[in-house]
Amino acid sequence: MTGFVVDEPRRLPGVLITLDGPGGVGKSTAALLVAETLKATGVPVHATTQPSRAPLGELARHSTDTYHGMALACLCAADRHHQLATEILPALREGTLVVCDRYLASSLVLQGLDGLSAEAVWHLNHGVYRPDLSFILTGAPEIIDARLRARGGHSRFERAEDSSERETALYAQAVVELHNRGWPVASLDATANSPDTIATAIVSRLHHVLNEKSTACL
């Protein structure tokens, strides 16, 4: 890690949790279950995804065959900054719990697959809001790959023959990278545990964060 430090934006009343992991690992299913579980208990929840559903995000999502390297990295970073300003931060200011399917860890991995350094990704994402909890879902590459092939790849990254093995290795590096930069990050094995078990573990961790925030506001 070099000396570059991302500015720490002011912490807001709401809670941001992010889920990242290799294609086919089940993060979207887990994110949905977490949001549904929390809503059922009365917690105000806003579920979202990256790239966003805004025009810029849709361009990044559906153009991985067209854009590569720095061009794609800039698209993804620009969409993240825009989504933070227009969707995520306003929700956090209102005290909402935001569940985001993919965040900065995915950029570290996918842009890493395109040959960019972690330092380049951090520079493009300078000043992004640090999640209250960042979960990395991972597991055995061969099991993840079987799931991915069963549903089909959504991007050129997922269609690559060795995508699961390479992504799993890079996500392990991303966990270290995030931890070294002070992000609260946890790895969860999504091949040995069911989506319900993963969601339960995430919600359990979240209740601790919500209790701490509630206590801090007293």
N, C-alpha and C positions, 0 to 999 in steps of 0.2 A: 504494500500500500504506500502511496506517495503522500506528500503533504497537503494535497488539495482537499479542502473541507467544504461540504455543502452547507450553505447558510441554514440555520434552524428557524423556520417560520414560527411565529407565535402559536402556542398550543391553544386549541379551541375546545369548547365544551363537549362536542360530540366525540365519538370514537371511530377511528378508521382501522379496519382490518383488511388485509389483503391475502389472497391465495394464489400461489404460483406453483408451477411444476410442469413436467414434460407433457406433451400432447398425449392424451389417452389415459392420464393418471387418475382422472375423475374429479378434478378441481371444480368444474362447473356444477357438477352434481352436488358436491360438498357445499359449495357456496349457496346453492339454492336451498339445501336442507338447513343450513345455518340460519339463513334469512327467515325461512318459514318457522323454525323453532323459536327464534327470538320474537317474531311478530305474535306468535301464539301466546307468549307470556306478557305481552303488552309493551314490549320495547319498540320504540319508533325506529324503523329500519329503512334504509334506502339501499337497494341492491343495484350494482352497476358492473360494468366490464370495461376492459381495455384490450385493444383499441375501443374507443367509445362508439356510440351509435350516431354521433354527429357526422356530418359529411367528411370532415377531415379524418375521423377515425375509420369510417367505412372505406375511404381511399386506402389507408394503411392496411386495413384488414384484407382487402380483396386484391391488392396489387403487389404481393410478394414476388410474383413472377416478373413484374415490370421493374420494380425498384429493388436495389441491392445496396449493401454496404452503408456508407454515410447517408446516402439519399433516403433509404428506408429508416435509418436511425433518426434522422431529422424529422421525418413524418411522424414517427411514433412519439418522439419527445414533444413535438409541437402539439399533438393531440392530447398528450398527458397534461401539459401546462394549461391548455385551453379547458380541458375537462375539470381540472382542479379549480380554475377560476370561476367557471360558470355552473358547475354541478356539485362537485365534492365539497369544496370549502363552504359554500352557502349552506349545505346540509349540516356540516359540522358546526357551523355557527349557531344553528338552530338546536343543537344538542342531539342530533340524530346519529344513530350508529350506521356507518356506511360499510357495506360488504362489497369489496372490489375483486372481481375475478380477473386476475393478472394485474401486475404493477411493475415496479422498477426491476425486480429480480428477473422477470421475463425479458426485459430489454438487455440486461447483462448477459443472459444466455443466448437469445436469438441474434442479437447484434454481435455477440462473440462468435457464433457460428458463421457470421458474415465477415469475420476477420477484424472487427473493431476491438480495441482494448477496453478494459473496464474503465480506465481513466477517461477515455473519450465519451463513454456512456454517461459517466458522472457529470462531465462538463455540460453535455447537452441537457441533462436533467437538473442542472444547478437550481437549488432553492425549492425542489419539490417537497411536499409535506411528508414528514416521516410518519408511517403508520404507528398506531398504538400497539399493534401486533402484526407481524408478518409471518405467515405460515407457508412453508415449502412442502408440498406433497411429493413424495418420491417413493422408490421401491425397486423391485427387481426389473431391470430393463427388458428382459424377455417377456415378462407378464404385461408390462406396459405396452410393449410393441404389439403383442397379440390383440390387446384391446383396441389399439390405434388402427391396426389393419382391419379389424372387424367393422369399425365405423367409418374408416376412410380418412385420409389426411385433408386438413382444411387449408394448408399452405404448402409452399415448396419445402419448408423446413420439415413438416410432418410427413411429406411424401418421400423424403430422402431415406434410403435403405437402412442407414445406421442411425436414424434420428433419435430413437429412444436411448440408445447407449450413450451417444454424445451429449444429449440434453441432460441425462441423469448425472453424468460426470460434471458438467458445467454448473448444474444447480447445486451440487455439493460445494463447488468453489464459490458460488454466489452466497451461500449460507455463511461461509467464512468472511467473505467480503463485507456483507451487511453487518455481521457481528462486529467486525473490526471498526466499522464506522458508527457504532453505537445504536444500530437499529435492533429493536426487540424481535428476534427471529427464532422460529422453532421449526424443526423438521418432523413430519409425520409420515409414517409408512402406510401408503395407500394401497399396497398390494397384499399385505398381511391382515389388513383391517377393512371392514365393510364401510361404505359411505356413511351409514348411520353411526358407526363407531367413531369415524373421523369427525363427523359433525358434532357428536356429543363431546368429544375431547376439546374441540374448538370452543364450543359454547361454555364449557366448564372454565376454560382459561379466560374467556371474555367476562364471565361474572366476576372474577377477581378484579379485572380492570375497571369494570363498572362500579364495583364497591369502592375501589380506591378513589375513583373520580368523585363519587358521591361524598365520601368522607372528606376529601380535599375541599369541597365546596361548602362544608358546614362552617 
